[in-house]
Amino acid sequence: MGRATVYAQGQPIDLAIAMQAAEWLTTLMSGVATPADKTAWQHWRQAHPDHERAWAHIESASGGLRELDAQAGRQALQQGSGPRSPLAVHTSRRRSLQLLAWAGTIGLTGWLGARSEYAPGFARAALADISTGVGQRRELTLPDGSRLHLNSASAVNVRFSGTQRLLQLVQGEAFIATAREAGLPYRPFLVETAHGHAQALGTRYSVRQADGHTMVAVEEGAVRLMPRHGDGSVVIPAGRSASMDARRVLSMQAASPDTWAWRKGLLLADGMPLRDFLHELSRYRHGFLGCDDAVAGLRISGVFPLDDAQAVLLALPESLPVDVRLRTRYWVQVEARQRR
Protein backbone atom coordinates (compact mmCIF):
# COMPACT_ATOMS: atom_id res chain seq x y z
CA MET A 1 0.00 0.00 0.00
CA GLY A 2 2.23 2.76 -1.26
CA ARG A 3 2.02 6.52 -0.94
CA ALA A 4 0.46 8.32 -3.89
CA THR A 5 2.22 11.07 -5.81
CA VAL A 6 0.02 14.13 -6.22
CA TYR A 7 0.70 16.84 -8.78
CA ALA A 8 -0.29 20.50 -8.63
CA GLN A 9 0.34 22.73 -11.62
CA GLY A 10 2.53 20.01 -13.12
CA GLN A 11 4.83 19.63 -10.10
CA PRO A 12 4.77 17.03 -7.28
CA ILE A 13 3.28 18.21 -4.01
CA ASP A 14 3.01 16.59 -0.58
CA LEU A 15 -0.16 14.52 -0.21
CA ALA A 16 -0.88 16.04 3.22
CA ILE A 17 -0.96 19.54 1.71
CA ALA A 18 -3.24 18.35 -1.10
CA MET A 19 -5.56 16.86 1.51
CA GLN A 20 -5.59 20.14 3.46
CA ALA A 21 -6.61 21.95 0.30
CA ALA A 22 -9.39 19.41 -0.23
CA GLU A 23 -10.58 19.92 3.35
CA TRP A 24 -10.68 23.69 2.88
CA LEU A 25 -12.64 23.27 -0.34
CA THR A 26 -15.07 20.99 1.49
CA THR A 27 -15.48 23.55 4.27
CA LEU A 28 -16.05 26.48 1.93
CA MET A 29 -18.59 24.54 -0.16
CA SER A 30 -20.41 23.14 2.88
CA GLY A 31 -22.77 26.09 3.12
CA VAL A 32 -21.96 26.68 6.81
CA ALA A 33 -18.50 28.28 6.56
CA THR A 34 -18.13 31.23 8.97
CA PRO A 35 -16.13 34.46 8.46
CA ALA A 36 -13.54 32.98 10.86
CA ASP A 37 -13.29 29.89 8.64
CA LYS A 38 -12.64 32.08 5.60
CA THR A 39 -10.00 34.11 7.45
CA ALA A 40 -8.22 30.94 8.57
CA TRP A 41 -8.36 29.64 4.99
CA GLN A 42 -6.65 32.79 3.75
CA HIS A 43 -3.98 32.46 6.47
CA TRP A 44 -3.41 28.84 5.44
CA ARG A 45 -2.94 29.84 1.79
CA GLN A 46 -0.41 32.51 2.75
CA ALA A 47 1.55 30.27 5.13
CA HIS A 48 3.56 28.48 2.41
CA PRO A 49 3.89 28.67 -1.40
CA ASP A 50 2.89 25.00 -1.69
CA HIS A 51 -0.39 25.80 0.07
CA GLU A 52 -1.23 28.40 -2.54
CA ARG A 53 -0.15 26.07 -5.35
CA ALA A 54 -2.32 23.24 -3.98
CA TRP A 55 -5.28 25.59 -3.64
CA ALA A 56 -4.89 26.95 -7.16
CA HIS A 57 -4.81 23.39 -8.50
CA ILE A 58 -7.83 22.10 -6.61
CA GLU A 59 -9.77 25.28 -7.39
CA SER A 60 -9.17 24.79 -11.11
CA ALA A 61 -9.92 21.07 -10.84
CA SER A 62 -13.18 21.77 -9.01
CA GLY A 63 -14.83 23.63 -11.87
CA GLY A 64 -17.36 20.82 -12.31
CA LEU A 65 -17.68 19.94 -8.66
CA ARG A 66 -20.74 22.06 -7.99
CA GLU A 67 -22.77 20.23 -10.62
CA LEU A 68 -21.35 16.86 -9.54
CA ASP A 69 -22.08 17.66 -5.91
CA ALA A 70 -25.70 18.39 -6.76
CA GLN A 71 -25.95 15.01 -8.47
CA ALA A 72 -24.25 13.23 -5.54
CA GLY A 73 -26.54 14.99 -3.09
CA ARG A 74 -29.66 13.91 -5.01
CA GLN A 75 -28.41 10.32 -5.10
CA ALA A 76 -27.65 10.37 -1.38
CA LEU A 77 -31.11 11.71 -0.59
CA GLN A 78 -32.70 9.00 -2.71
CA GLN A 79 -30.92 6.19 -0.83
CA GLY A 80 -32.73 4.42 1.98
CA SER A 81 -36.34 4.87 3.04
CA GLY A 82 -38.02 7.46 5.21
CA PRO A 83 -37.08 11.07 5.95
CA ARG A 84 -33.54 12.04 6.88
CA SER A 85 -32.55 14.66 9.44
CA PRO A 86 -30.84 17.90 8.33
CA LEU A 87 -27.68 16.68 10.11
CA ALA A 88 -27.70 13.42 8.14
CA VAL A 89 -28.20 15.32 4.89
CA HIS A 90 -25.34 17.70 5.72
CA THR A 91 -23.05 14.80 6.67
CA SER A 92 -23.84 12.97 3.44
CA ARG A 93 -23.26 16.13 1.42
CA ARG A 94 -19.95 16.76 3.17
CA ARG A 95 -18.70 13.23 2.46
CA SER A 96 -19.76 13.60 -1.18
CA LEU A 97 -17.85 16.88 -1.40
CA GLN A 98 -14.74 15.31 0.13
CA LEU A 99 -14.85 12.43 -2.32
CA LEU A 100 -15.20 14.80 -5.25
CA ALA A 101 -12.49 17.14 -3.97
CA TRP A 102 -10.09 14.23 -3.51
CA ALA A 103 -10.89 12.94 -6.98
CA GLY A 104 -10.14 16.35 -8.45
CA THR A 105 -6.87 16.65 -6.53
CA ILE A 106 -5.55 13.19 -7.36
CA GLY A 107 -6.69 13.21 -10.97
CA LEU A 108 -8.71 10.79 -13.06
CA THR A 109 -5.97 8.16 -13.36
CA GLY A 110 -5.50 7.95 -9.60
CA TRP A 111 -9.24 7.77 -9.03
CA LEU A 112 -9.76 4.96 -11.49
CA GLY A 113 -6.94 3.07 -9.79
CA ALA A 114 -8.41 3.56 -6.34
CA ARG A 115 -8.98 -0.13 -5.72
CA SER A 116 -5.30 -0.85 -6.32
CA GLU A 117 -3.12 -1.51 -3.27
CA TYR A 118 -1.01 1.44 -4.45
CA ALA A 119 -3.95 3.86 -4.46
CA PRO A 120 -4.19 6.61 -1.83
CA GLY A 121 -5.57 5.37 1.48
CA PHE A 122 -8.55 7.74 1.50
CA ALA A 123 -9.65 6.53 -1.96
CA ARG A 124 -9.43 2.89 -0.94
CA ALA A 125 -11.33 3.70 2.25
CA ALA A 126 -14.07 5.46 0.29
CA LEU A 127 -14.56 2.32 -1.81
CA ALA A 128 -14.24 -0.21 1.06
CA ASP A 129 -16.99 -2.69 1.89
CA ILE A 130 -17.51 -1.32 5.43
CA SER A 131 -16.33 2.02 6.79
CA THR A 132 -16.84 4.65 9.45
CA GLY A 133 -16.47 8.41 9.30
CA VAL A 134 -14.45 10.55 11.68
CA GLY A 135 -15.96 10.26 15.15
CA GLN A 136 -18.16 7.30 14.22
CA ARG A 137 -18.00 3.75 15.56
CA ARG A 138 -19.81 0.73 14.19
CA GLU A 139 -20.56 -2.84 15.28
CA LEU A 140 -21.89 -5.62 13.04
CA THR A 141 -21.98 -9.37 12.53
CA LEU A 142 -19.89 -10.94 9.76
CA PRO A 143 -21.17 -13.80 7.55
CA ASP A 144 -19.55 -16.45 9.79
CA GLY A 145 -21.07 -15.02 12.99
CA SER A 146 -17.93 -13.15 14.11
CA ARG A 147 -18.47 -9.71 15.61
CA LEU A 148 -16.67 -6.74 14.09
CA HIS A 149 -16.24 -3.36 15.80
CA LEU A 150 -14.84 -0.49 13.73
CA ASN A 151 -13.29 2.56 15.33
CA SER A 152 -13.37 6.13 14.01
CA ALA A 153 -12.23 6.71 10.41
CA SER A 154 -11.73 3.01 9.72
CA ALA A 155 -12.46 0.80 6.72
CA VAL A 156 -12.34 -2.90 5.87
CA ASN A 157 -12.99 -5.19 2.95
CA VAL A 158 -14.59 -8.58 3.68
CA ARG A 159 -13.07 -11.40 1.62
CA PHE A 160 -14.64 -14.68 2.77
CA SER A 161 -14.30 -17.76 0.57
CA GLY A 162 -14.43 -21.53 0.84
CA THR A 163 -10.85 -21.63 2.11
CA GLN A 164 -10.39 -18.54 4.29
CA ARG A 165 -12.05 -15.73 6.24
CA LEU A 166 -10.11 -12.57 5.43
CA LEU A 167 -10.60 -8.98 6.52
CA GLN A 168 -8.50 -6.37 4.74
CA LEU A 169 -8.00 -3.46 7.12
CA VAL A 170 -7.70 -0.55 4.72
CA GLN A 171 -7.23 2.04 7.45
CA GLY A 172 -7.94 2.66 11.10
CA GLU A 173 -8.71 0.15 13.81
CA ALA A 174 -10.91 -2.92 14.23
CA PHE A 175 -11.79 -5.23 17.12
CA ILE A 176 -12.85 -8.76 16.21
CA ALA A 177 -14.52 -11.44 18.32
CA THR A 178 -14.14 -14.48 16.08
CA ALA A 179 -16.85 -17.12 15.82
CA ARG A 180 -16.02 -20.80 16.07
CA GLU A 181 -15.66 -22.28 12.59
CA ALA A 182 -18.14 -25.16 12.38
CA GLY A 183 -17.80 -26.31 8.78
CA LEU A 184 -15.15 -28.31 6.95
CA PRO A 185 -12.59 -27.61 5.75
CA TYR A 186 -11.54 -25.24 8.53
CA ARG A 187 -11.11 -21.68 7.28
CA PRO A 188 -8.52 -19.60 9.14
CA PHE A 189 -9.54 -16.09 10.18
CA LEU A 190 -7.02 -13.43 9.16
CA VAL A 191 -6.78 -9.65 9.23
CA GLU A 192 -4.53 -8.24 6.50
CA THR A 193 -2.84 -4.85 6.74
CA ALA A 194 -0.10 -3.10 4.79
CA HIS A 195 2.46 -4.83 7.01
CA GLY A 196 1.28 -8.43 7.12
CA HIS A 197 -1.38 -10.74 8.56
CA ALA A 198 -2.81 -11.32 12.03
CA GLN A 199 -4.32 -14.82 12.29
CA ALA A 200 -6.85 -15.48 15.04
CA LEU A 201 -6.34 -18.54 17.24
CA GLY A 202 -9.72 -18.59 18.98
CA THR A 203 -9.64 -14.92 19.69
CA ARG A 204 -10.88 -11.49 20.74
CA TYR A 205 -8.35 -8.94 19.54
CA SER A 206 -7.81 -5.50 18.07
CA VAL A 207 -5.77 -4.52 15.02
CA ARG A 208 -4.74 -0.92 14.41
CA GLN A 209 -2.92 0.22 11.28
CA ALA A 210 -0.60 3.23 11.57
CA ASP A 211 2.15 4.73 9.45
CA GLY A 212 4.95 2.19 9.24
CA HIS A 213 3.50 -0.48 11.52
CA THR A 214 0.47 -2.46 12.68
CA MET A 215 -0.43 -2.79 16.36
CA VAL A 216 -2.24 -5.89 17.68
CA ALA A 217 -3.60 -6.37 21.21
CA VAL A 218 -5.09 -9.69 22.35
CA GLU A 219 -7.93 -9.73 24.88
CA GLU A 220 -8.67 -13.46 24.71
CA GLY A 221 -7.07 -16.47 22.97
CA ALA A 222 -3.97 -15.78 20.86
CA VAL A 223 -2.97 -14.19 17.55
CA ARG A 224 -0.24 -15.21 15.13
CA LEU A 225 1.55 -12.25 13.51
CA MET A 226 3.07 -12.84 10.08
CA PRO A 227 4.99 -9.85 8.63
CA ARG A 228 4.46 -9.38 4.90
CA HIS A 229 8.15 -9.72 3.98
CA GLY A 230 9.35 -11.67 7.01
CA ASP A 231 10.41 -15.31 7.18
CA GLY A 232 8.66 -16.36 10.40
CA SER A 233 5.75 -15.63 12.70
CA VAL A 234 5.18 -14.78 16.36
CA VAL A 235 2.22 -15.83 18.54
CA ILE A 236 0.85 -13.13 20.85
CA PRO A 237 -1.00 -14.55 23.91
CA ALA A 238 -3.96 -13.05 25.77
CA GLY A 239 -3.18 -9.90 27.71
CA ARG A 240 -0.26 -8.95 25.48
CA SER A 241 0.23 -6.62 22.54
CA ALA A 242 2.84 -6.19 19.84
CA SER A 243 3.61 -4.22 16.71
CA MET A 244 4.92 -5.40 13.40
CA ASP A 245 6.32 -3.72 10.35
CA ALA A 246 6.57 -5.39 6.98
CA ARG A 247 9.70 -7.34 7.95
CA ARG A 248 9.50 -8.28 11.63
CA VAL A 249 7.49 -8.34 14.83
CA LEU A 250 8.63 -5.64 17.23
CA SER A 251 8.76 -5.82 21.03
CA MET A 252 5.89 -7.47 22.92
CA GLN A 253 4.38 -5.88 26.02
CA ALA A 254 1.40 -6.02 28.36
CA ALA A 255 -1.84 -4.86 26.74
CA SER A 256 -3.18 -1.75 28.42
CA PRO A 257 -6.91 -1.55 29.34
CA ASP A 258 -7.15 1.71 27.40
CA THR A 259 -6.55 -0.26 24.19
CA TRP A 260 -10.20 -1.28 24.03
CA ALA A 261 -11.83 1.68 25.81
CA TRP A 262 -12.91 3.18 22.47
CA ARG A 263 -15.53 0.44 22.13
CA LYS A 264 -17.29 2.09 25.11
CA GLY A 265 -16.79 5.56 23.69
CA LEU A 266 -13.97 6.44 26.09
CA LEU A 267 -10.37 7.58 25.94
CA LEU A 268 -8.37 6.51 29.01
CA ALA A 269 -5.22 8.40 29.95
CA ASP A 270 -2.89 7.52 32.83
CA GLY A 271 -0.05 10.02 32.86
CA MET A 272 -0.15 10.25 29.06
CA PRO A 273 2.01 12.95 27.42
CA LEU A 274 -0.20 15.75 26.14
CA ARG A 275 1.08 15.39 22.56
CA ASP A 276 0.12 11.69 22.55
CA PHE A 277 -3.25 12.50 24.14
CA LEU A 278 -4.06 15.09 21.47
CA HIS A 279 -2.93 12.70 18.75
CA GLU A 280 -5.41 10.10 20.04
CA LEU A 281 -8.17 12.68 20.40
CA SER A 282 -7.58 13.95 16.86
CA ARG A 283 -8.74 10.58 15.51
CA TYR A 284 -12.28 11.46 16.63
CA ARG A 285 -12.68 14.98 15.25
CA HIS A 286 -12.34 16.77 11.91
CA GLY A 287 -9.60 19.24 11.16
CA PHE A 288 -6.16 20.10 12.49
CA LEU A 289 -5.27 19.68 16.18
CA GLY A 290 -1.81 21.00 17.01
CA CYS A 291 0.34 20.96 20.14
CA ASP A 292 3.19 23.36 20.87
CA ASP A 293 6.49 21.76 21.85
CA ALA A 294 6.49 23.81 25.06
CA VAL A 295 3.56 21.82 26.47
CA ALA A 296 3.89 18.53 24.59
CA GLY A 297 5.45 16.73 27.58
CA LEU A 298 2.79 17.69 30.13
CA ARG A 299 1.07 14.64 31.61
CA ILE A 300 -2.68 14.10 31.65
CA SER A 301 -4.83 11.48 33.38
CA GLY A 302 -8.54 10.79 33.31
CA VAL A 303 -11.44 9.21 31.48
CA PHE A 304 -12.68 11.27 28.53
CA PRO A 305 -15.80 10.89 26.32
CA LEU A 306 -14.93 10.43 22.65
CA ASP A 307 -18.35 11.58 21.48
CA ASP A 308 -17.62 15.16 22.58
CA ALA A 309 -13.99 15.77 21.67
CA GLN A 310 -14.59 19.53 21.48
CA ALA A 311 -15.72 19.65 25.12
CA VAL A 312 -12.65 17.65 26.14
CA LEU A 313 -10.41 20.18 24.40
CA LEU A 314 -12.12 23.19 25.95
CA ALA A 315 -11.75 21.65 29.43
CA LEU A 316 -7.97 21.18 29.16
CA PRO A 317 -7.10 24.59 30.73
CA GLU A 318 -8.94 23.50 33.89
CA SER A 319 -6.35 20.81 34.60
CA LEU A 320 -3.23 21.92 32.69
CA PRO A 321 -1.40 25.26 32.26
CA VAL A 322 -2.43 25.58 28.61
CA ASP A 323 -4.57 27.73 26.35
CA VAL A 324 -6.74 26.20 23.64
CA ARG A 325 -6.87 28.50 20.63
CA LEU A 326 -9.69 27.86 18.14
CA ARG A 327 -8.76 29.59 14.92
CA THR A 328 -11.81 27.82 13.47
CA ARG A 329 -13.74 24.76 14.55
CA TYR A 330 -11.47 22.79 12.22
CA TRP A 331 -8.15 24.35 13.31
CA VAL A 332 -7.22 24.12 17.00
CA GLN A 333 -3.86 24.77 18.64
CA VAL A 334 -2.94 23.91 22.26
CA GLU A 335 -0.32 26.34 23.60
CA ALA A 336 1.39 27.31 26.84
CA ARG A 337 -0.83 29.51 28.99
CA GLN A 338 -0.17 33.20 28.47
CA ARG A 339 0.31 35.50 31.46
CA ARG A 340 -2.64 37.75 31.96
C-alpha positions as CSV (number, residue, x, y, z in Angstrom):
1,M,0.0,0.0,0.0
2,G,2.2,2.8,-1.3
3,R,2.0,6.5,-0.9
4,A,0.5,8.3,-3.9
5,T,2.2,11.1,-5.8
6,V,0.0,14.1,-6.2
7,Y,0.7,16.8,-8.8
8,A,-0.3,20.5,-8.6
9,Q,0.3,22.7,-11.6
10,G,2.5,20.0,-13.1
11,Q,4.8,19.6,-10.1
12,P,4.8,17.0,-7.3
13,I,3.3,18.2,-4.0
14,D,3.0,16.6,-0.6
15,L,-0.2,14.5,-0.2
16,A,-0.9,16.0,3.2
17,I,-1.0,19.5,1.7
18,A,-3.2,18.3,-1.1
19,M,-5.6,16.9,1.5
20,Q,-5.6,20.1,3.5
21,A,-6.6,22.0,0.3
22,A,-9.4,19.4,-0.2
23,E,-10.6,19.9,3.4
24,W,-10.7,23.7,2.9
25,L,-12.6,23.3,-0.3
26,T,-15.1,21.0,1.5
27,T,-15.5,23.5,4.3
28,L,-16.1,26.5,1.9
29,M,-18.6,24.5,-0.2
30,S,-20.4,23.1,2.9
31,G,-22.8,26.1,3.1
32,V,-22.0,26.7,6.8
33,A,-18.5,28.3,6.6
34,T,-18.1,31.2,9.0
35,P,-16.1,34.5,8.5
36,A,-13.5,33.0,10.9
37,D,-13.3,29.9,8.6
38,K,-12.6,32.1,5.6
39,T,-10.0,34.1,7.4
40,A,-8.2,30.9,8.6
41,W,-8.4,29.6,5.0
42,Q,-6.6,32.8,3.7
43,H,-4.0,32.5,6.5
44,W,-3.4,28.8,5.4
45,R,-2.9,29.8,1.8
46,Q,-0.4,32.5,2.7
47,A,1.5,30.3,5.1
48,H,3.6,28.5,2.4
49,P,3.9,28.7,-1.4
50,D,2.9,25.0,-1.7
51,H,-0.4,25.8,0.1
52,E,-1.2,28.4,-2.5
53,R,-0.2,26.1,-5.4
54,A,-2.3,23.2,-4.0
55,W,-5.3,25.6,-3.6
56,A,-4.9,27.0,-7.2
57,H,-4.8,23.4,-8.5
58,I,-7.8,22.1,-6.6
59,E,-9.8,25.3,-7.4
60,S,-9.2,24.8,-11.1
61,A,-9.9,21.1,-10.8
62,S,-13.2,21.8,-9.0
63,G,-14.8,23.6,-11.9
64,G,-17.4,20.8,-12.3
65,L,-17.7,19.9,-8.7
66,R,-20.7,22.1,-8.0
67,E,-22.8,20.2,-10.6
68,L,-21.3,16.9,-9.5
69,D,-22.1,17.7,-5.9
70,A,-25.7,18.4,-6.8
71,Q,-25.9,15.0,-8.5
72,A,-24.3,13.2,-5.5
73,G,-26.5,15.0,-3.1
74,R,-29.7,13.9,-5.0
75,Q,-28.4,10.3,-5.1
76,A,-27.6,10.4,-1.4
77,L,-31.1,11.7,-0.6
78,Q,-32.7,9.0,-2.7
79,Q,-30.9,6.2,-0.8
80,G,-32.7,4.4,2.0
81,S,-36.3,4.9,3.0
82,G,-38.0,7.5,5.2
83,P,-37.1,11.1,6.0
84,R,-33.5,12.0,6.9
85,S,-32.6,14.7,9.4
86,P,-30.8,17.9,8.3
87,L,-27.7,16.7,10.1
88,A,-27.7,13.4,8.1
89,V,-28.2,15.3,4.9
90,H,-25.3,17.7,5.7
91,T,-23.0,14.8,6.7
92,S,-23.8,13.0,3.4
93,R,-23.3,16.1,1.4
94,R,-19.9,16.8,3.2
95,R,-18.7,13.2,2.5
96,S,-19.8,13.6,-1.2
97,L,-17.8,16.9,-1.4
98,Q,-14.7,15.3,0.1
99,L,-14.8,12.4,-2.3
100,L,-15.2,14.8,-5.2
101,A,-12.5,17.1,-4.0
102,W,-10.1,14.2,-3.5
103,A,-10.9,12.9,-7.0
104,G,-10.1,16.3,-8.5
105,T,-6.9,16.6,-6.5
106,I,-5.6,13.2,-7.4
107,G,-6.7,13.2,-11.0
108,L,-8.7,10.8,-13.1
109,T,-6.0,8.2,-13.4
110,G,-5.5,7.9,-9.6
111,W,-9.2,7.8,-9.0
112,L,-9.8,5.0,-11.5
113,G,-6.9,3.1,-9.8
114,A,-8.4,3.6,-6.3
115,R,-9.0,-0.1,-5.7
116,S,-5.3,-0.8,-6.3
117,E,-3.1,-1.5,-3.3
118,Y,-1.0,1.4,-4.5
119,A,-3.9,3.9,-4.5
120,P,-4.2,6.6,-1.8
121,G,-5.6,5.4,1.5
122,F,-8.5,7.7,1.5
123,A,-9.6,6.5,-2.0
124,R,-9.4,2.9,-0.9
125,A,-11.3,3.7,2.3
126,A,-14.1,5.5,0.3
127,L,-14.6,2.3,-1.8
128,A,-14.2,-0.2,1.1
129,D,-17.0,-2.7,1.9
130,I,-17.5,-1.3,5.4
131,S,-16.3,2.0,6.8
132,T,-16.8,4.6,9.5
133,G,-16.5,8.4,9.3
134,V,-14.5,10.6,11.7
135,G,-16.0,10.3,15.2
136,Q,-18.2,7.3,14.2
137,R,-18.0,3.7,15.6
138,R,-19.8,0.7,14.2
139,E,-20.6,-2.8,15.3
140,L,-21.9,-5.6,13.0
141,T,-22.0,-9.4,12.5
142,L,-19.9,-10.9,9.8
143,P,-21.2,-13.8,7.6
144,D,-19.6,-16.5,9.8
145,G,-21.1,-15.0,13.0
146,S,-17.9,-13.2,14.1
147,R,-18.5,-9.7,15.6
148,L,-16.7,-6.7,14.1
149,H,-16.2,-3.4,15.8
150,L,-14.8,-0.5,13.7
151,N,-13.3,2.6,15.3
152,S,-13.4,6.1,14.0
153,A,-12.2,6.7,10.4
154,S,-11.7,3.0,9.7
155,A,-12.5,0.8,6.7
156,V,-12.3,-2.9,5.9
157,N,-13.0,-5.2,2.9
158,V,-14.6,-8.6,3.7
159,R,-13.1,-11.4,1.6
160,F,-14.6,-14.7,2.8
161,S,-14.3,-17.8,0.6
162,G,-14.4,-21.5,0.8
163,T,-10.8,-21.6,2.1
164,Q,-10.4,-18.5,4.3
165,R,-12.0,-15.7,6.2
166,L,-10.1,-12.6,5.4
167,L,-10.6,-9.0,6.5
168,Q,-8.5,-6.4,4.7
169,L,-8.0,-3.5,7.1
170,V,-7.7,-0.5,4.7
171,Q,-7.2,2.0,7.4
172,G,-7.9,2.7,11.1
173,E,-8.7,0.1,13.8
174,A,-10.9,-2.9,14.2
175,F,-11.8,-5.2,17.1
176,I,-12.9,-8.8,16.2
177,A,-14.5,-11.4,18.3
178,T,-14.1,-14.5,16.1
179,A,-16.8,-17.1,15.8
180,R,-16.0,-20.8,16.1
181,E,-15.7,-22.3,12.6
182,A,-18.1,-25.2,12.4
183,G,-17.8,-26.3,8.8
184,L,-15.2,-28.3,6.9
185,P,-12.6,-27.6,5.7
186,Y,-11.5,-25.2,8.5
187,R,-11.1,-21.7,7.3
188,P,-8.5,-19.6,9.1
189,F,-9.5,-16.1,10.2
190,L,-7.0,-13.4,9.2
191,V,-6.8,-9.6,9.2
192,E,-4.5,-8.2,6.5
193,T,-2.8,-4.8,6.7
194,A,-0.1,-3.1,4.8
195,H,2.5,-4.8,7.0
196,G,1.3,-8.4,7.1
197,H,-1.4,-10.7,8.6
198,A,-2.8,-11.3,12.0
199,Q,-4.3,-14.8,12.3
200,A,-6.8,-15.5,15.0
201,L,-6.3,-18.5,17.2
202,G,-9.7,-18.6,19.0
203,T,-9.6,-14.9,19.7
204,R,-10.9,-11.5,20.7
205,Y,-8.4,-8.9,19.5
206,S,-7.8,-5.5,18.1
207,V,-5.8,-4.5,15.0
208,R,-4.7,-0.9,14.4
209,Q,-2.9,0.2,11.3
210,A,-0.6,3.2,11.6
211,D,2.1,4.7,9.4
212,G,4.9,2.2,9.2
213,H,3.5,-0.5,11.5
214,T,0.5,-2.5,12.7
215,M,-0.4,-2.8,16.4
216,V,-2.2,-5.9,17.7
217,A,-3.6,-6.4,21.2
218,V,-5.1,-9.7,22.4
219,E,-7.9,-9.7,24.9
220,E,-8.7,-13.5,24.7
221,G,-7.1,-16.5,23.0
222,A,-4.0,-15.8,20.9
223,V,-3.0,-14.2,17.5
224,R,-0.2,-15.2,15.1
225,L,1.6,-12.2,13.5
226,M,3.1,-12.8,10.1
227,P,5.0,-9.8,8.6
228,R,4.5,-9.4,4.9
229,H,8.1,-9.7,4.0
230,G,9.4,-11.7,7.0
231,D,10.4,-15.3,7.2
232,G,8.7,-16.4,10.4
233,S,5.7,-15.6,12.7
234,V,5.2,-14.8,16.4
235,V,2.2,-15.8,18.5
236,I,0.8,-13.1,20.9
237,P,-1.0,-14.5,23.9
238,A,-4.0,-13.0,25.8
239,G,-3.2,-9.9,27.7
240,R,-0.3,-9.0,25.5
241,S,0.2,-6.6,22.5
242,A,2.8,-6.2,19.8
243,S,3.6,-4.2,16.7
244,M,4.9,-5.4,13.4
245,D,6.3,-3.7,10.4
246,A,6.6,-5.4,7.0
247,R,9.7,-7.3,8.0
248,R,9.5,-8.3,11.6
249,V,7.5,-8.3,14.8
250,L,8.6,-5.6,17.2
251,S,8.8,-5.8,21.0
252,M,5.9,-7.5,22.9
253,Q,4.4,-5.9,26.0
254,A,1.4,-6.0,28.4
255,A,-1.8,-4.9,26.7
256,S,-3.2,-1.7,28.4
257,P,-6.9,-1.5,29.3
258,D,-7.2,1.7,27.4
259,T,-6.5,-0.3,24.2
260,W,-10.2,-1.3,24.0
261,A,-11.8,1.7,25.8
262,W,-12.9,3.2,22.5
263,R,-15.5,0.4,22.1
264,K,-17.3,2.1,25.1
265,G,-16.8,5.6,23.7
266,L,-14.0,6.4,26.1
267,L,-10.4,7.6,25.9
268,L,-8.4,6.5,29.0
269,A,-5.2,8.4,30.0
270,D,-2.9,7.5,32.8
271,G,0.0,10.0,32.9
272,M,-0.1,10.2,29.1
273,P,2.0,13.0,27.4
274,L,-0.2,15.8,26.1
275,R,1.1,15.4,22.6
276,D,0.1,11.7,22.5
277,F,-3.2,12.5,24.1
278,L,-4.1,15.1,21.5
279,H,-2.9,12.7,18.8
280,E,-5.4,10.1,20.0
281,L,-8.2,12.7,20.4
282,S,-7.6,13.9,16.9
283,R,-8.7,10.6,15.5
284,Y,-12.3,11.5,16.6
285,R,-12.7,15.0,15.2
286,H,-12.3,16.8,11.9
287,G,-9.6,19.2,11.2
288,F,-6.2,20.1,12.5
289,L,-5.3,19.7,16.2
290,G,-1.8,21.0,17.0
291,C,0.3,21.0,20.1
292,D,3.2,23.4,20.9
293,D,6.5,21.8,21.9
294,A,6.5,23.8,25.1
295,V,3.6,21.8,26.5
296,A,3.9,18.5,24.6
297,G,5.5,16.7,27.6
298,L,2.8,17.7,30.1
299,R,1.1,14.6,31.6
300,I,-2.7,14.1,31.6
301,S,-4.8,11.5,33.4
302,G,-8.5,10.8,33.3
303,V,-11.4,9.2,31.5
304,F,-12.7,11.3,28.5
305,P,-15.8,10.9,26.3
306,L,-14.9,10.4,22.7
307,D,-18.3,11.6,21.5
308,D,-17.6,15.2,22.6
309,A,-14.0,15.8,21.7
310,Q,-14.6,19.5,21.5
311,A,-15.7,19.7,25.1
312,V,-12.6,17.7,26.1
313,L,-10.4,20.2,24.4
314,L,-12.1,23.2,25.9
315,A,-11.8,21.7,29.4
316,L,-8.0,21.2,29.2
317,P,-7.1,24.6,30.7
318,E,-8.9,23.5,33.9
319,S,-6.3,20.8,34.6
320,L,-3.2,21.9,32.7
321,P,-1.4,25.3,32.3
322,V,-2.4,25.6,28.6
323,D,-4.6,27.7,26.4
324,V,-6.7,26.2,23.6
325,R,-6.9,28.5,20.6
326,L,-9.7,27.9,18.1
327,R,-8.8,29.6,14.9
328,T,-11.8,27.8,13.5
329,R,-13.7,24.8,14.6
330,Y,-11.5,22.8,12.2
331,W,-8.2,24.4,13.3
332,V,-7.2,24.1,17.0
333,Q,-3.9,24.8,18.6
334,V,-2.9,23.9,22.3
335,E,-0.3,26.3,23.6
336,A,1.4,27.3,26.8
337,R,-0.8,29.5,29.0
338,Q,-0.2,33.2,28.5
339,R,0.3,35.5,31.5
340,R,-2.6,37.7,32.0
